[in-house]
Amino acid sequence: MATDHAAGPGPDAGWPQRAPRLLATDLDGTLLGPAGTVSARTAHALRAAEDAGVEVVFVTARPPRWVAELAPHVAGHGVAICANGAAVVEVATGRVLASHGMAVDLVADLAARLRAELGEVHLAVETLVGFAAETGYLDEHVVPPGSPVVDRIEDAVTGPTLKLLVRTATDHGPEHATVVQRAVGSDALVADSGAVGLGEVSAAGVTKAAALADWAARRGVAATDVWACGDAPNDLPMLGWAGESFAVANAFGSVRAAARHACPANAEDGVAVVLEHAAALARTAGPRPGAARQQGAPRA
């Protein structure tokens, strides 16, 4: 691996000058490069942040099954908040530390509402045990072999659902998530992770921000000591909650407008630059009182 990890863009002069205790970052479109991989600079920056005492937590729309593939790169960095906040997973082992799924009856009710309000829809679910979809549901990602395919998604749901995925026959464009939210009402929350034509339905109150706030509170970390990085609309609650927020240059316009700071695009290792800056500040400041990890506690 190359040793010149400082090449490329550096921190902006207007960035915060007090180190965070915790840095939360989205994965796809943010920490990961355009091909969905961890660059050498990013891997080095993650290690440097950890060595300097800055905890890192990954906050993603990815279901738990998609986190496993990152384990060789980031397993040393603890946990991932998955499915837009519906599950917290230990990256190294895949062990679920917390989950907030929707009950079987609620998923059935939501499916009925979606069909009644939107006409032809194609549904799928992400659960703690895997993926299932209706016939006709199109997924741009590889579907795990053996995943159930059914006429009605209710026939495949036997336990808590982390996300109900919604595609419609009518193209609603950028308003897709809004249209789906109107259909499901207040009993669930629809997130927009930037995937075209996809509505991601979770239990009411489940967001990246809520899960991150709970995780930070359990670690004794205040919002003012958290930096957050993101690129898509589902990152907005998290960016608004954190004391300092960063949007990568390739982020949605609404995200760039909402974030306090801008960093280079994911293709230019933008989050690595933020991590390097955080690590440098932490090394200069020295250990914080109470910053040491508890023996046996999960590492974020």
Buried (B, 14 or more C-beta within 10 A) or exposed (E): EEEEBEEBBEBBEEBBEEBBBBBBBBBBBBBBBEEBEBBBBBBBBBBBBBEBBBBBBBBBBBBBBBBBEBBEBBBBBBBBBBBBBBBBBBBBEEEBBBBBBBEBEBBBBBBEBBBEBBEEBBBBBBBBEBBBBBEEBEBEEEBEEEEBEBEBBBEBBEEBBBBBBBBBEEEBEEEBBEBBBEBBEEEBBBBBBBBEBBBBBBBBEBBBBBBBBBBBEBBEBEBEBBBBBBBBBBBBBBBBBBBBBBBBBBBBEBBBEBBBBBBBBBEBBBBBBBBBBBBBBBBEBEEEEEBEEEEEEBBB
